[in-house]
Amino acid sequence: MSAYKDGDPTTLGRLYGRSQGKPLRTGQQQLVETLLPQIAVPAEGAVTAERLFGADRPLHFEIGFGGGEHLAYRADLLPDHGFIGAEPFVNGVAQALAHVREGGLANVRLHHGDALEVLRRIPDRSLAMLYLLHPDPWPKNKHAKRRMMNDGPVALFADKLKPGGEFRFGTDHPVYLRHALMVMRRFADRFEWLVKGRASWENRPSGWPETRYERKARTVFGHEVWYFRFRRR
């Protein structure tokens, strides 16, 4: 089922649920009020490496970064690359801001809100890597159109990635897994699945850190976790 109208990925609606949980602590609120404006993605206009970081550099984009552990890890690992993270949940934004401050990460820009709104403003063929890790599964069939892994968003991913760029997807939800692979099969002409047997999706690749969400899914709920890498043809 498509998440967009009339085959147009620019008509995508809201694909996320709530935007706030527990009230922010004083320190978190201060980070949102002071640090976020300094590193926020501009509200309008093209989103380019030159505009965000002052010079051309490989550009990474993470959709729904949760608490920001993965985003911070990757940004610290690749200080010469630029990282954009988008997250509608303000509590996650506050946690990511703490990682940015503590790590002194000058190569991170954040958007508190809809990832697709920012992604649309990135010029085509600009991203070196794009990450979608443990998105909301919307498990009921009637909510399937709200999943990020649908034709509209995936078409947008393909447009924004450079040839040879990589899309990484992870989930611990078997229904979402089957749905996502079904969608990706429809994009076989645009994405190559980087796979060499079961080990490719059962073992976390190098440079892909375990987040708190993933650890909880594995150790508390006993979920199996799957990892996927796709290269833009």
N, CA, C and O of each residue as an XYZ file, in Angstrom:
932
protein
N       0.848     -1.202      0.000
C       0.000      0.000      0.000
C       0.878      1.244      0.000
O       1.844      1.336      0.757
N       0.543      2.171     -0.830
C       1.342      3.380     -0.959
C       1.023      4.380      0.140
O      -0.112      4.457      0.610
N       2.031      5.149      0.548
C       1.843      6.192      1.559
C       1.683      7.551      0.927
O       1.722      8.558      1.635
N       1.503      7.622     -0.376
C       1.370      8.903     -1.030
C       0.223      8.864     -2.026
O      -0.229      7.791     -2.426
N      -0.238     10.022     -2.417
C      -1.379     10.138     -3.308
C      -0.913     10.281     -4.754
O       0.049     10.989     -5.053
N      -1.620      9.592     -5.635
C      -1.422      9.766     -7.074
C       0.017      9.519     -7.514
O       0.463     10.068     -8.522
N       0.750      8.683     -6.753
C       2.119      8.354     -7.132
C       3.116      9.473     -6.938
O       4.242      9.381     -7.429
N       2.739     10.517     -6.243
C       3.613     11.686     -6.075
C       4.210     11.685     -4.683
O       3.477     11.899     -3.718
N       5.535     11.449     -4.530
C       6.142     11.398     -3.207
C       6.134     12.733     -2.491
O       6.435     12.768     -1.298
N       5.806     13.831     -3.151
C       5.753     15.116     -2.457
C       4.444     15.298     -1.708
O       4.297     16.280     -0.980
N       3.473     14.376     -1.861
C       2.196     14.496     -1.171
C       2.137     13.644      0.087
O       1.064     13.466      0.664
N       3.264     13.122      0.513
C       3.284     12.277      1.705
C       2.753     13.022      2.922
O       3.069     14.192      3.136
N       1.952     12.337      3.706
C       1.440     12.929      4.933
C       2.304     12.574      6.121
O       3.397     12.028      5.972
N       1.801     12.892      7.308
C       2.540     12.631      8.542
C       2.616     11.135      8.796
O       1.598     10.443      8.786
N       3.839     10.633      9.027
C       4.071      9.208      9.207
C       4.530      8.876     10.625
O       5.053      7.785     10.853
N       4.351      9.776     11.571
C       4.782      9.515     12.940
C       3.644      9.817     13.910
O       2.659     10.470     13.566
N       3.814      9.319     15.136
C       2.771      9.475     16.146
C       3.021     10.657     17.059
O       3.142     11.791     16.596
N       3.100     10.390     18.387
C       3.234     11.471     19.362
C       4.571     12.191     19.218
O       5.535     11.645     18.682
N       4.609     13.428     19.708
C       5.828     14.223     19.581
C       6.464     14.559     20.925
O       7.510     15.208     20.957
N       5.863     14.138     22.031
C       6.471     14.384     23.339
C       6.006     13.339     24.338
O       4.865     12.878     24.296
N       6.930     12.967     25.254
C       6.618     12.033     26.324
C       6.640     12.752     27.655
O       5.846     13.662     27.896
N       7.562     12.334     28.526
C       7.680     12.973     29.831
C       8.141     14.421     29.678
O       8.853     14.741     28.726
N       7.748     15.300     30.600
C       8.246     16.685     30.544
C       9.776     16.709     30.584
O      10.396     15.927     31.305
N      10.370     17.597     29.817
C      11.827     17.703     29.794
C      12.353     18.202     31.123
O      11.725     19.028     31.785
N      13.523     17.689     31.509
C      14.201     18.221     32.686
C      14.740     19.615     32.361
O      14.821     20.003     31.196
N      15.099     20.348     33.387
C      15.547     21.728     33.190
C      16.729     21.804     32.223
O      16.746     22.647     31.326
N      17.714     20.927     32.405
C      18.882     20.933     31.535
C      18.539     20.597     30.104
O      19.097     21.180     29.174
N      17.620     19.655     29.918
C      17.192     19.305     28.568
C      16.468     20.458     27.897
O      16.691     20.741     26.720
N      15.600     21.123     28.649
C      14.866     22.253     28.095
C      15.811     23.368     27.686
O      15.593     24.036     26.675
N      16.862     23.571     28.472
C      17.845     24.597     28.139
C      18.581     24.268     26.845
O      18.870     25.157     26.043
N      18.882     22.983     26.646
C      19.534     22.581     25.398
C      18.628     22.837     24.201
O      19.088     23.311     23.162
N      17.343     22.524     24.341
C      16.392     22.759     23.259
C      16.279     24.249     22.955
O      16.146     24.645     21.797
N      16.333     25.066     23.993
C      16.156     26.507     23.801
C      17.419     27.212     23.325
O      17.339     28.238     22.651
N      18.589     26.667     23.671
C      19.837     27.376     23.356
C      20.671     26.709     22.270
O      21.085     27.367     21.316
N      20.924     25.399     22.406
C      21.786     24.717     21.444
C      21.054     24.379     20.147
O      21.622     24.518     19.064
N      19.816     23.942     20.244
C      19.097     23.550     19.033
C      19.031     24.674     18.000
O      19.275     24.410     16.823
N      18.713     25.910     18.379
C      18.690     26.973     17.353
C      20.031     27.174     16.640
O      20.071     27.602     15.487
N      21.133     26.859     17.344
C      22.456     27.048     16.757
C      22.776     25.998     15.693
O      23.523     26.269     14.753
N      22.204     24.794     15.843
C      22.552     23.708     14.918
C      21.329     23.184     14.172
O      21.377     22.098     13.593
N      20.248     23.932     14.179
C      19.029     23.496     13.505
C      19.164     23.623     11.993
O      19.804     24.548     11.492
N      18.561     22.693     11.280
C      18.469     22.800      9.829
C      17.615     24.023      9.497
O      16.559     24.206     10.103
N      18.037     24.862      8.556
C      17.219     26.029      8.182
C      15.795     25.627      7.827
O      15.564     24.572      7.236
N      14.854     26.472      8.192
C      13.438     26.152      8.006
C      13.004     26.208      6.547
O      11.984     25.621      6.186
N      13.752     26.895      5.715
C      13.370     27.043      4.318
C      14.601     26.940      3.428
O      15.733     27.104      3.883
N      14.360     26.668      2.164
C      15.438     26.667      1.182
C      16.144     25.338      1.070
O      15.866     24.399      1.816
N      17.065     25.275      0.122
C      17.805     24.052     -0.144
C      18.675     23.666      1.052
O      19.241     24.524      1.729
N      18.767     22.377      1.293
C      19.599     21.848      2.382
C      20.809     21.191      1.739
O      20.714     20.091      1.195
N      21.950     21.873      1.805
C      23.179     21.387      1.184
C      24.306     21.368      2.200
O      24.231     22.024      3.239
N      25.352     20.610      1.893
C      26.516     20.567      2.766
C      27.154     21.945      2.879
O      27.582     22.351      3.959
N      27.216     22.654      1.773
C      27.821     23.985      1.794
C      27.048     24.928      2.719
O      27.651     25.697      3.468
N      25.749     24.870      2.668
C      24.930     25.765      3.491
C      25.013     25.396      4.970
O      25.052     26.277      5.829
N      25.040     24.099      5.269
C      25.039     23.673      6.664
C      26.415     23.730      7.314
O      26.544     24.067      8.491
N      27.447     23.393      6.529
C      28.783     23.225      7.112
C      29.843     24.123      6.492
O      31.006     24.067      6.891
N      29.463     24.945      5.529
C      30.393     25.906      4.965
C      31.279     25.382      3.863
O      32.063     26.142      3.295
N      31.179     24.097      3.542
C      32.003     23.517      2.481
C      31.390     22.200      2.052
O      30.612     21.595      2.790
N      31.742     21.762      0.865
C      31.251     20.487      0.376
C      31.881     19.358      1.180
O      33.077     19.394      1.472
N      31.092     18.370      1.535
C      31.566     17.189      2.249
C      30.522     16.092      2.105
O      29.365     16.399      1.819
N      30.885     14.820      2.293
C      29.881     13.748      2.225
C      28.764     14.012      3.235
O      29.021     14.391      4.378
N      27.537     13.808      2.801
C      26.374     14.167      3.611
C      25.591     12.904      3.984
O      25.277     12.073      3.132
N      25.286     12.785      5.280
C      24.519     11.658      5.811
C      23.206     12.189      6.379
O      23.132     13.321      6.857
N      22.172     11.348      6.320
C      20.857     11.752      6.819
C      20.261     10.593      7.610
O      20.178      9.473      7.108
N      19.844     10.863      8.852
C      19.178      9.837      9.660
C      17.740     10.243      9.925
O      17.468     11.330     10.435
N      16.823      9.351      9.571
C      15.394      9.568      9.767
C      14.988      8.984     11.113
O      15.160      7.789     11.353
N      14.446      9.833     11.998
C      13.991      9.351     13.299
C      15.139      8.811     14.132
O      15.235      7.602     14.342
N      16.013      9.693     14.610
C      17.244      9.244     15.277
C      17.047      8.804     16.719
O      18.025      8.461     17.384
N      15.817      8.801     17.226
C      15.589      8.332     18.597
C      16.314      9.206     19.597
O      16.096     10.416     19.646
N      17.188      8.589     20.407
C      17.963      9.347     21.379
C      19.270      9.880     20.835
O      20.016     10.535     21.563
N      19.565      9.615     19.573
C      20.745     10.182     18.927
C      22.031      9.410     19.103
O      23.089      9.888     18.694
N      21.976      8.211     19.709
C      23.225      7.475     19.932
C      23.916      7.100     18.620
O      25.126      7.274     18.474
N      23.142      6.587     17.679
C      23.727      6.195     16.399
C      24.263      7.408     15.651
O      25.371      7.375     15.116
N      23.480      8.470     15.616
C      23.892      9.683     14.917
C      25.190     10.238     15.493
O      26.098     10.602     14.746
N      25.279     10.302     16.812
C      26.478     10.828     17.471
C      27.683      9.921     17.217
O      28.789     10.405     16.976
N      27.469      8.623     17.272
C      28.559      7.679     17.028
C      29.129      7.860     15.628
O      30.344      7.938     15.445
N      28.239      7.925     14.645
C      28.690      8.056     13.265
C      29.380      9.402     13.029
O      30.383      9.477     12.319
N      28.838     10.453     13.625
C      29.439     11.780     13.453
C      30.822     11.844     14.082
O      31.722     12.484     13.537
N      31.000     11.194     15.214
C      32.306     11.153     15.866
C      33.289     10.297     15.070
O      34.481     10.599     15.007
N      32.776      9.231     14.467
C      33.612      8.331     13.679
C      34.101      8.991     12.396
O      35.205      8.719     11.925
N      33.254      9.873     11.832
C      33.555     10.499     10.532
C      33.482     12.021     10.662
O      32.539     12.634     10.163
N      34.453     12.632     11.319
C      34.369     14.077     11.594
C      34.418     14.955     10.352
O      34.021     16.119     10.406
N      34.903     14.413      9.222
C      34.957     15.201      7.990
C      33.687     15.080      7.162
O      33.592     15.665      6.083
N      32.716     14.330      7.655
C      31.431     14.191      6.983
C      30.394     15.050      7.707
O      30.576     15.405      8.872
N      29.318     15.378      7.017
C      28.242     16.148      7.620
C      27.041     15.261      7.896
O      26.681     14.425      7.067
N      26.418     15.436      9.059
C      25.305     14.590      9.476
C      24.069     15.430      9.766
O      24.123     16.426     10.488
N      22.958     15.002      9.184
C      21.659     15.616      9.445
C      20.784     14.568     10.111
O      20.682     13.439      9.631
N      20.155     14.940     11.213
C      19.231     14.044     11.881
C      17.889     14.719     12.049
O      17.827     15.899     12.393
N      16.812     13.989     11.811
C      15.461     14.522     11.977
C      14.684     13.616     12.921
O      14.709     12.393     12.785
N      13.993     14.229     13.883
C      13.250     13.477     14.890
C      12.078     14.320     15.382
O      12.289     15.449     15.825
N      10.842     13.805     15.317
C       9.689     14.588     15.779
C       9.497     14.565     17.287
O       8.782     15.411     17.825
N      10.122     13.613     17.986
C       9.936     13.425     19.423
C      10.904     14.325     20.175
O      12.114     14.103     20.128
N      10.398     15.327     20.860
C      11.262     16.337     21.469
C      12.183     15.734     22.529
O      13.297     16.222     22.718
N      11.743     14.687     23.222
C      12.597     14.066     24.226
C      13.833     13.452     23.576
O      14.924     13.506     24.142
N      13.666     12.871     22.393
C      14.813     12.343     21.662
C      15.731     13.443     21.181
O      16.952     13.293     21.203
N      15.149     14.552     20.744
C      15.957     15.697     20.313
C      16.821     16.194     21.468
O      17.999     16.500     21.285
N      16.233     16.271     22.650
C      16.983     16.736     23.825
C      18.141     15.794     24.133
O      19.231     16.248     24.481
N      17.918     14.492     24.008
C      18.994     13.530     24.252
C      20.101     13.661     23.208
O      21.286     13.588     23.531
N      19.697     13.854     21.953
C      20.696     14.020     20.899
C      21.519     15.282     21.123
O      22.729     15.282     20.897
N      20.876     16.348     21.561
C      21.602     17.586     21.842
C      22.647     17.374     22.930
O      23.735     17.948     22.869
N      22.323     16.560     23.914
C      23.303     16.258     24.965
C      24.505     15.526     24.374
O      25.643     15.808     24.748
N      24.265     14.591     23.456
C      25.373     13.885     22.795
C      26.236     14.860     21.995
O      27.464     14.775     22.020
N      25.589     15.779     21.291
C      26.325     16.762     20.489
C      27.200     17.623     21.381
O      28.368     17.862     21.074
N      26.633     18.087     22.485
C      27.397     18.942     23.407
C      28.548     18.171     24.037
O      29.683     18.648     24.058
N      28.261     16.992     24.546
C      29.296     16.224     25.247
C      30.401     15.758     24.304
O      31.560     15.656     24.707
N      30.048     15.477     23.057
C      31.047     15.015     22.100
C      31.708     16.128     21.320
O      32.616     15.873     20.529
N      31.265     17.375     21.528
C      31.816     18.491     20.771
C      31.663     18.277     19.272
O      32.590     18.540     18.506
N      30.497     17.801     18.853
C      30.278     17.402     17.464
C      29.847     18.603     16.624
O      28.683     19.005     16.641
N      30.797     19.160     15.898
C      30.513     20.329     15.061
C      29.937     19.943     13.708
O      29.558     20.820     12.930
N      29.863     18.655     13.411
C      29.419     18.193     12.085
C      28.008     17.606     12.120
O      27.673     16.759     11.293
N      27.181     18.047     13.068
C      25.804     17.564     13.195
C      24.834     18.738     13.090
O      25.055     19.800     13.672
N      23.755     18.526     12.338
C      22.643     19.474     12.284
C      21.358     18.687     12.537
O      21.191     17.575     12.037
N      20.456     19.276     13.319
C      19.245     18.574     13.729
C      17.987     19.294     13.263
O      17.952     20.517     13.125
N      16.958     18.489     13.027
C      15.636     19.021     12.712
C      14.636     18.388     13.652
O      14.489     17.166     13.678
N      13.942     19.215     14.429
C      12.875     18.721     15.295
C      11.578     18.760     14.502
O      10.918     19.796     14.423
N      11.219     17.624     13.917
C      10.018     17.588     13.106
C      10.087     16.502     12.057
O      10.793     15.507     12.225
N       9.363     16.691     10.987
C       9.180     15.711      9.928
C      10.443     15.564      9.087
O      10.906     16.528      8.477
N      10.995     14.357      9.057
C      12.204     14.105      8.284
C      11.984     14.317      6.794
O      12.866     14.828      6.103
N      10.825     13.933      6.297
C      10.585     14.019      4.860
C      10.516     15.454      4.378
O      10.841     15.738      3.225
N      10.092     16.372      5.257
C      10.065     17.788      4.876
C      11.474     18.277      4.567
O      11.676     19.029      3.613
N      12.443     17.857      5.363
C      13.841     18.238      5.118
C      14.392     17.470      3.927
O      15.085     18.041      3.085
N      14.091     16.193      3.854
C      14.633     15.362      2.777
C      14.226     15.883      1.407
O      15.018     15.835      0.465
N      13.008     16.377      1.287
C      12.551     16.923      0.009
C      13.407     18.110     -0.437
O      13.552     18.358     -1.634
N      13.981     18.853      0.542
C      14.749     20.058      0.211
C      16.217     19.783     -0.050
O      16.967     20.702     -0.379
N      16.641     18.536      0.089
C      18.007     18.159     -0.251
C      18.077     17.905     -1.749
O      17.262     17.145     -2.271
N      19.016     18.510     -2.454
C      19.106     18.274     -3.902
C      19.270     16.788     -4.213
O      19.892     16.050     -3.449
N      18.715     16.366     -5.326
C      18.847     14.975     -5.744
C      20.317     14.596     -5.879
O      21.165     15.418     -6.226
N      20.586     13.338     -5.596
C      21.928     12.753     -5.705
C      22.946     13.475     -4.823
O      24.081     13.712     -5.238
N      22.533     13.817     -3.612
C      23.423     14.547     -2.707
C      23.898     13.721     -1.515
O      24.944     14.024     -0.942
N      23.160     12.693     -1.133
C      23.470     11.967      0.099
C      24.430     10.807     -0.142
O      24.281     10.036     -1.090
N      25.420     10.708      0.743
C      26.323      9.562      0.720
C      25.694      8.375      1.435
O      25.863      7.230      1.015
N      24.956      8.652      2.533
C      24.317      7.586      3.292
C      23.008      8.081      3.876
O      22.858      9.257      4.207
N      22.063      7.157      3.996
C      20.774      7.453      4.599
C      20.427      6.313      5.544
O      20.586      5.143      5.196
N      19.947      6.656      6.752
C      19.685      5.660      7.784
C      18.221      5.706      8.225
O      17.653      6.777      8.437
N      17.627      4.523      8.356
C      16.285      4.377      8.925
C      16.341      3.178      9.859
O      16.241      2.033      9.420
N      16.502      3.452     11.160
C      16.730      2.390     12.132
C      15.547      2.283     13.087
O      15.223      3.230     13.804
N      14.916      1.132     13.085
C      13.794      0.826     13.979
C      12.683      1.871     13.891
O      12.308      2.464     14.902
N      12.161      2.097     12.701
C      11.042      3.036     12.575
C       9.786      2.475     13.220
O       9.675      1.269     13.440
N       8.843      3.356     13.521
C       7.557      2.939     14.071
C       6.936      1.925     13.120
O       6.745      2.239     11.945
N       6.610      0.703     13.592
C       6.136     -0.333     12.668
C       4.687     -0.172     12.213
O       4.281     -0.782     11.224
N       3.898      0.644     12.924
C       2.472      0.745     12.579
C       1.956     -0.643     12.215
O       1.614     -0.876     11.055
N       1.887     -1.577     13.173
C       1.670     -2.998     12.861
C       0.305     -3.367     12.295
O       0.185     -4.392     11.624
N      -0.727     -2.566     12.543
C      -2.048     -2.909     12.036
C      -2.120     -2.652     10.535
O      -1.563     -1.677     10.031
N      -2.815     -3.540      9.830
C      -2.923     -3.407      8.376
C      -3.500     -2.050      7.964
O      -3.081     -1.471      6.962
N      -4.460     -1.550      8.742
C      -5.088     -0.278      8.375
C      -4.141      0.902      8.514
O      -4.407      1.981      7.985
N      -3.023      0.700      9.233
C      -2.036      1.766      9.418
C      -0.817      1.585      8.518
O       0.134      2.361      8.599
N      -0.840      0.564      7.660
C       0.350      0.259      6.858
C       0.785      1.434      5.998
O       1.975      1.604      5.732
N      -0.179      2.253      5.558
C       0.161      3.391      4.700
C       0.975      4.439      5.438
O       1.549      5.326      4.807
N       1.039      4.355      6.782
C       1.798      5.333      7.550
C       3.242      4.892      7.799
O       4.017      5.623      8.417
N       3.598      3.720      7.327
C       4.971      3.245      7.520
C       5.942      4.033      6.636
O       5.633      4.386      5.498
N       7.110      4.292      7.192
C       8.116      5.005      6.411
C       8.582      4.179      5.226
O       8.902      4.725      4.169
N       8.622      2.868      5.399
C       9.008      2.003      4.295
C       7.793      1.759      3.409
O       7.103      0.748      3.544
N       7.545      2.685      2.515
C       6.498      2.591      1.520
C       7.026      3.196      0.224
O       8.085      3.822      0.208
N       6.289      3.006     -0.850
C       6.781      3.424     -2.166
C       7.175      4.894     -2.213
O       8.223      5.233     -2.762
N       6.356      5.770     -1.648
C       6.644      7.196     -1.711
C       7.952      7.572     -1.047
O       8.812      8.166     -1.696
N       8.137      7.241      0.244
C       9.410      7.550      0.886
C      10.605      6.879      0.228
O      11.650      7.509      0.062
N      10.472      5.609     -0.150
C      11.618      4.908     -0.742
C      11.996      5.531     -2.086
O      13.179      5.604     -2.418
N      11.018      5.976     -2.853
C      11.332      6.692     -4.094
C      12.118      7.959     -3.792
O      13.038      8.322     -4.525
N      11.744      8.628     -2.705
C      12.458      9.835     -2.302
C      13.884      9.498     -1.869
O      14.822     10.227     -2.192
N      14.049      8.383     -1.129
C      15.393      7.951     -0.734
C      16.265      7.755     -1.974
O      17.407      8.211     -2.021
N      15.718      7.084     -2.959
C      16.481      6.804     -4.182
C      16.868      8.090     -4.894
O      17.978      8.207     -5.414
N      15.961      9.049     -4.917
C      16.253     10.324     -5.569
C      17.402     11.063     -4.883
O      18.236     11.671     -5.554
N      17.446     11.015     -3.579
C      18.391     11.840     -2.824
C      19.765     11.207     -2.668
O      20.745     11.919     -2.452
N      19.860      9.889     -2.774
C      21.152      9.226     -2.646
C      21.970      9.342     -3.932
O      21.430      9.271     -5.036
N      23.265      9.521     -3.771
C      24.167      9.484     -4.915
C      24.249      8.062     -5.455
O      24.033      7.114     -4.699
N      24.553      7.884     -6.727
C      24.868      6.544     -7.208
C      26.017      5.965     -6.380
O      27.060      6.600     -6.224
N      25.823      4.786     -5.865
C      26.809      4.189     -4.973
C      26.570      4.529     -3.518
O      27.219      3.956     -2.643
N      25.648      5.454     -3.231
C      25.313      5.782     -1.860
C      24.585      4.630     -1.184
O      24.043      3.752     -1.856
N      24.574      4.631      0.134
C      24.054      3.485      0.880
C      22.856      3.858      1.743
O      22.848      4.886      2.420
N      21.846      2.996      1.701
C      20.668      3.099      2.562
C      20.718      1.955      3.560
O      20.748      0.785      3.176
N      20.726      2.302      4.860
C      20.739      1.290      5.915
C      19.392      1.286      6.641
O      18.863      2.330      7.025
N      18.864      0.090      6.812
C      17.559     -0.099      7.440
C      17.650     -1.201      8.481
O      18.210     -2.264      8.215
N      17.099     -0.952      9.672
C      17.085     -1.966     10.724
C      15.732     -2.024     11.395
O      15.059     -1.005     11.542
N      15.328     -3.233     11.807
C      14.055     -3.393     12.506
C      14.090     -4.642     13.371
O      14.858     -5.568     13.110
N      13.255     -4.662     14.403
C      13.066     -5.852     15.236
C      11.615     -6.324     15.150
O      11.177     -7.134     15.967
N      10.872     -5.823     14.167
C       9.456     -6.140     14.042
C       9.230     -7.004     12.802
O       9.424     -6.515     11.690
N       8.825     -8.282     12.949
C       8.725     -9.186     11.793
C       7.706     -8.749     10.755
O       7.923     -8.963      9.562
N       6.600     -8.142     11.174
C       5.610     -7.674     10.198
C       6.212     -6.557      9.347
O       6.064     -6.542      8.125
N       6.892     -5.626     10.011
C       7.523     -4.519      9.281
C       8.614     -5.054      8.364
O       8.782     -4.578      7.241
N       9.350     -6.039      8.846
C      10.414     -6.626      8.034
C       9.866     -7.154      6.715
O      10.398     -6.840      5.650
N       8.819     -7.945      6.779
C       8.248     -8.524      5.559
C       7.717     -7.428      4.633
O       7.893     -7.485      3.416
N       7.065     -6.431      5.233
C       6.540     -5.323      4.441
C       7.678     -4.555      3.754
O       7.590     -4.233      2.569
N       8.744     -4.266      4.508
C       9.864     -3.494      3.970
C      10.541     -4.218      2.817
O      10.858     -3.600      1.801
N      10.767     -5.517      2.960
C      11.422     -6.267      1.894
C      10.534     -6.347      0.650
O      11.032     -6.337     -0.476
N       9.225     -6.425      0.859
C       8.303     -6.403     -0.273
C       8.426     -5.082     -1.029
O       8.448     -5.062     -2.260
N       8.504     -3.979     -0.281
C       8.648     -2.670     -0.915
C       9.978     -2.575     -1.655
O      10.026     -2.115     -2.796
N      11.051     -3.007     -1.008
C      12.367     -2.885     -1.630
C      12.483     -3.733     -2.895
O      13.228     -3.376     -3.807
N      11.764     -4.839     -2.964
C      11.788     -5.638     -4.206
C      11.230     -4.835     -5.385
O      11.630     -5.041     -6.531
N      10.316     -3.928     -5.094
C       9.757     -3.109     -6.173
C      10.755     -2.059     -6.650
O      10.551     -1.432     -7.690
N      11.829     -1.868     -5.894
C      12.844     -0.876     -6.249
C      14.172     -1.548     -6.612
O      15.237     -0.945     -6.478
N      14.100     -2.788     -7.066
C      15.323     -3.522     -7.399
C      16.109     -2.855     -8.520
O      17.317     -3.063     -8.638
N      15.433     -2.053     -9.347
C      16.140     -1.358    -10.423
C      16.903     -0.145     -9.919
O      17.726      0.416    -10.642
N      16.637      0.266     -8.679
C      17.287      1.453     -8.131
C      18.187      1.139     -6.936
O      19.080      1.919     -6.604
N      17.947     -0.016     -6.286
C      18.747     -0.405     -5.124
C      19.264     -1.832     -5.267
O      18.531     -2.735     -5.670
N      20.525     -2.016     -4.932
C      21.135     -3.340     -4.866
C      21.238     -3.746     -3.397
O      21.836     -3.028     -2.596
N      20.668     -4.877     -3.048
C      20.747     -5.381     -1.677
C      22.140     -5.963     -1.469
O      22.535     -6.892     -2.172
N      22.878     -5.425     -0.516
C      24.227     -5.902     -0.218
C      24.105     -7.062      0.760
O      24.065     -6.864      1.974
N      24.046     -8.263      0.223
C      23.756     -9.434      1.045
C      24.625    -10.616      0.604
O      24.854    -10.842     -0.584
N      25.097    -11.356      1.607
C      25.872    -12.576      1.362
C      25.388    -13.676      2.308
O      26.183    -14.284      3.026
N      24.118    -13.916      2.302
C      23.572    -14.942      3.177
C      23.035    -14.384      4.485
O      23.024    -13.172      4.697
N      22.587    -15.283      5.364
C      21.908    -14.909      6.607
C      22.751    -13.990      7.484
O      22.221    -13.095      8.143
N      24.058    -14.210      7.492
C      24.922    -13.401      8.352
C      24.810    -11.919      8.024
O      25.030    -11.070      8.888
N      24.469    -11.609      6.779
C      24.381    -10.206      6.361
C      23.270     -9.469      7.069
O      23.396     -8.275      7.343
N      22.169    -10.164      7.375
C      21.067     -9.475      8.050
C      20.923     -9.849      9.523
O      20.142     -9.232     10.247
N      21.671    -10.855      9.966
C      21.578    -11.252     11.371
C      22.653    -10.608     12.237
O      22.499    -10.558     13.457
N      23.729    -10.116     11.648
C      24.839     -9.527     12.398
C      24.980     -8.049     12.069
O      24.959     -7.659     10.902
N      25.121     -7.233     13.102
C      25.255     -5.790     12.910
C      26.549     -5.486     12.164
O      27.618     -5.926     12.588
N      26.474     -4.738     11.058
C      27.683     -4.416     10.297
C      28.642     -3.528     11.083
O      28.254     -2.871     12.049
N      29.870     -3.522     10.659
C      30.874     -2.638     11.253
C      30.440     -1.186     11.119
O      29.917     -0.781     10.080
N      30.658     -0.403     12.171
C      30.292      1.000     12.135
C      28.823      1.261     12.388
O      28.352      2.381     12.190
N      28.084      0.242     12.825
C      26.651      0.357     13.110
C      26.476      0.061     14.600
O      26.333     -1.107     14.960
N      26.481      1.049     15.467
C      26.448      0.801     16.911
C      25.066      0.349     17.391
O      24.047      0.640     16.766
N      25.061     -0.360     18.499
C      23.800     -0.761     19.118
C      23.235      0.409     19.926
O      23.926      0.980     20.770
N      21.994      0.756     19.663
C      21.333      1.822     20.411
C      20.632      1.242     21.631
O      20.503      0.025     21.762
N      20.183      2.115     22.516
C      19.447      1.650     23.691
C      18.149      0.961     23.292
O      17.744     -0.022     23.913
N      17.504      1.475     22.262
C      16.268      0.850     21.805
C      16.536     -0.576     21.337
O      15.812     -1.504     21.698
N      17.570     -0.740     20.540
C      17.889     -2.071     20.030
C      18.247     -3.027     21.156
O      17.815     -4.180     21.161
N      19.042     -2.543     22.118
C      19.434     -3.386     23.242
C      18.221     -3.831     24.053
O      18.135     -4.982     24.480
N      17.280     -2.901     24.261
C      16.060     -3.228     24.990
C      15.224     -4.238     24.216
O      14.676     -5.168     24.806
N      15.121     -4.065     22.907
C      14.351     -4.998     22.088
C      14.931     -6.403     22.177
O      14.195     -7.389     22.219
N      16.243     -6.482     22.205
C      16.908     -7.775     22.206
C      16.891     -8.433     23.591
O      16.544     -9.606     23.726
N      17.268     -7.665     24.615
C      17.479     -8.252     25.938
C      16.226     -8.277     26.813
O      16.043     -9.205     27.601
N      15.368     -7.277     26.683
C      14.171     -7.217     27.523
C      13.007     -7.964     26.878
O      12.314     -8.740     27.538
N      12.799     -7.723     25.583
C      11.651     -8.322     24.907
C      12.000     -9.587     24.133
O      11.112    -10.279     23.635
N      13.305     -9.894     24.032
C      13.721    -11.115     23.340
C      13.500    -11.092     21.844
O      13.346    -12.143     21.221
N      13.483     -9.897     21.258
C      13.261     -9.772     19.817
C      14.539    -10.079     19.037
O      15.647     -9.789     19.487
N      14.359    -10.659     17.888
C      15.455    -10.764     16.936
C      15.561     -9.432     16.200
O      14.549     -8.786     15.928
N      16.787     -9.024     15.878
C      17.007     -7.754     15.178
C      17.636     -8.057     13.823
O      18.514     -8.913     13.704
N      17.166     -7.335     12.802
C      17.651     -7.544     11.432
C      18.259     -6.260     10.882
O      17.787     -5.159     11.163
N      19.317     -6.427     10.093
C      20.088     -5.307      9.553
C      20.168     -5.435      8.035
O      20.449     -6.511      7.506
N      19.916     -4.324      7.340
C      19.920     -4.366      5.882
C      20.683     -3.182      5.303
O      20.592     -2.057      5.795
N      21.431     -3.464      4.250
C      22.190     -2.444      3.537
C      21.831     -2.508      2.052
O      21.845     -3.579      1.445
N      21.514     -1.364      1.485
C      21.166     -1.291      0.069
C      22.003     -0.197     -0.585
O      22.126      0.906     -0.053
N      22.574     -0.514     -1.739
C      23.380      0.453     -2.479
C      22.571      1.029     -3.632
O      21.916      0.302     -4.379
N      22.631      2.366     -3.763
C      21.942      3.032     -4.872
C      22.645      2.683     -6.168
O      23.848      2.904     -6.304
N      21.904      2.138     -7.121
C      22.501      1.746     -8.409
C      22.864      2.979     -9.218
O      23.378      2.858    -10.330
